[in-house]
Amino acid sequence: MSMYEEFIRDFVERTNVNLDAVRNQKNDLNDVTQLINSLLGLIVFINEEKIQSNRANIFRENVESFMGELIILKPQSSYKIPNSEIDEPNTMSYFLRHMRNAIAHCRIEPQGDKTIESIEFSDNRKRKNTDVESWTVTLTVEQLYVFTRKFTSAYLLDDRRKDD
């Protein structure tokens, strides 16, 4: 395996290759497991780069604009954001922070009969002197894959812009 030239960009590109390879295999590879592992790495690494460089435009996007057809038009999806002044609740930054917390703290619930059809991600925490903040989203496996690819594509596009 060749060395990374630009770690985050190369990690994102290699993750896309791995996800496609696992998805296209006809054997018993654990595609949902790979998808969740990949998503955690992507969210953590891209978020850390955003914090360090203050340049990842994807985090400033409106979540409904970015997620549109994935969240709004699918009846099996729920997206609940409490009214809060903390970290602009309608941004991708807010959405990704909660996705990261849900995965990192094992607040995910696979759903389905014999196969995993969807996954519920939740993040709950008590803030000082306030009620519990609650966030939940349920995505089908296909929606999660599409979201992951859309997220990596947006990052790579943003990364190319910084070089221009």
Secondary structure, 3 states (H helix, E strand, C coil): CCCCCCHHHHHHHHHHHHHHHHHHCCCCCCHHHHHHHHHHHHHHHHHHHHHHHCCCHHHHCEHHHHHHHHHCCCCCCCEECCCCCCCCCCEHHHHHHHHHHHHHCCCEEEECCCCCCEEEEEEEEECCCCCEEEEEEEEEHHHHHHHHHHHHHHHHHHHHHHHC
